[in-house]
Amino acid sequence: MMPLQSAIALLAGLFVLSMALRTVAHPMARKFSVLCLFAISFLIGWLPNGSILLGVLLSGIWPLLPWVEILTRVRTMRLPLEKTLEDKRPPSRDIFPDLEDLTGEIEEAEFTHIEDAGWDWENQKQFFRFFQKENGKMQAAICSIDQEDVAFFYLSISTRTSDGRLWTTWNYPFSTALKKTPKLQLNRVSPNLDFATMVDLHELFLIKNQIYGDAAIALTPESIREAMQTDLREQISHNVRAGVLLPSEEGKVRYSWRGMFYIWCQFIWDFVRL
């Protein structure tokens, strides 16, 4: 078998290579990074006594780890059937230090700050700061999510069309935990882009889909929150129909086994993609 020092050097080299590949923007580099992690796990099982079976078992642990979280937390989670957005104070600078800088960046792109809203449910807090272009045909939002052990934010730009569809460009960093509704057309962009570039990409997204002039409808500032609540309500209803969610006690829903499997698939996709 391989000498101990050589084995340690090999494992350390693969780990450093894996971390280095994850800093490269190209998707193939990130996929090779994942393969390095699987190789490290296999080698930890194989190197001591040449057991291929142990190596395979250890390398197979990675895809199964999310089930610990799914079975202990997601399975017991209850979500509100109706999400009511209410006036909400911004998160503290300790939780969201970039809020004011992002607000200034969006206002520099000629969007007007409309209002702050959000909702709290059990251990999850969501905050939204809404903006709108002068003609009312393009809305933007800063969205902050605080889930106790993890907090993150993303930006979105949306345009609604007369056929009922919602065209959204966003930099949400993960795959979604619920299926999107048929009316939602998503354009995912890199979280590293500045807001002005996101606006340019959103306009290109509309042009590519032949959304011109009168096809986009204007919202009044007062109707933005109501439209957002309708979107959230329709997403919950769509996932109940799709079998991802099941009705629970009055006014609540929970994940079905199909829904938990859907979350696991999303995690595996993020594991490879990110």
ZIKA-V272888 format. One record per residue. N is the residue number from 0. RES is the residue in one letter. PSI is psi as a letter, one per 20 degrees, with the letter a starting at -180 (none if undefined). Layout:
# ZIKA-V272888
N RES PSI
N RES PSI
This chain:
# ZIKA-V272888
0 M r
1 M p
2 P q
3 L g
4 Q h
5 S h
6 A g
7 I g
8 A h
9 L g
10 L g
11 A g
12 G g
13 L h
14 F g
15 V g
16 L g
17 S g
18 M h
19 A g
20 L h
21 R i
22 T i
23 V p
24 A h
25 H p
26 P h
27 M h
28 A h
29 R h
30 K g
31 F h
32 S g
33 V g
34 L h
35 C g
36 L g
37 F h
38 A g
39 I g
40 S g
41 F g
42 L h
43 I h
44 G h
45 W h
46 L g
47 P g
48 N j
49 G k
50 S o
51 I h
52 L g
53 L h
54 G g
55 V g
56 L g
57 L g
58 S h
59 G i
60 I h
61 W g
62 P i
63 L i
64 L h
65 P h
66 W h
67 V g
68 E g
69 I g
70 L h
71 T h
72 R g
73 V h
74 R h
75 T i
76 M q
77 R p
78 L q
79 P p
80 L h
81 E p
82 K o
83 T o
84 L p
85 E r
86 D p
87 K p
88 R q
89 P q
90 P q
91 S r
92 R h
93 D h
94 I g
95 F m
96 P i
97 D j
98 L g
99 E h
100 D g
101 L h
102 T g
103 G h
104 E g
105 I h
106 E h
107 E h
108 A j
109 E k
110 F q
111 T p
112 H p
113 I g
114 E r
115 D p
116 A r
117 G a
118 W q
119 D p
120 W o
121 E d
122 N j
123 Q p
124 K p
125 Q p
126 F p
127 F p
128 R o
129 F q
130 F r
131 Q q
132 K q
133 E h
134 N i
135 G j
136 K j
137 M p
138 Q q
139 A q
140 A q
141 I p
142 C p
143 S p
144 I p
145 D o
146 Q l
147 E f
148 D i
149 V q
150 A p
151 F r
152 F r
153 Y r
154 L q
155 S q
156 I p
157 S q
158 T p
159 R q
160 T r
161 S i
162 D j
163 G i
164 R q
165 L o
166 W o
167 T p
168 T p
169 W r
170 N k
171 Y p
172 P i
173 F r
174 S q
175 T q
176 A i
177 L q
178 K q
179 K q
180 T q
181 P h
182 K i
183 L p
184 Q o
185 L q
186 N n
187 R p
188 V r
189 S p
190 P i
191 N i
192 L q
193 D r
194 F h
195 A h
196 T h
197 M g
198 V g
199 D g
200 L h
201 H g
202 E h
203 L h
204 F g
205 L g
206 I g
207 K h
208 N j
209 Q l
210 I o
211 Y q
212 G d
213 D i
214 A h
215 A p
216 I q
217 A q
218 L q
219 T q
220 P h
221 E h
222 S i
223 I g
224 R g
225 E g
226 A g
227 M g
228 Q h
229 T g
230 D g
231 L g
232 R g
233 E h
234 Q g
235 I g
236 S g
237 H g
238 N h
239 V g
240 R h
241 A i
242 G j
243 V h
244 L q
245 L q
246 P p
247 S b
248 E r
249 E p
250 G j
251 K r
252 V r
253 R r
254 Y p
255 S r
256 W h
257 R g
258 G h
259 M h
260 F h
261 Y g
262 I g
263 W g
264 C h
265 Q h
266 F g
267 I g
268 W g
269 D h
270 F h
271 V g
272 R h
273 L none
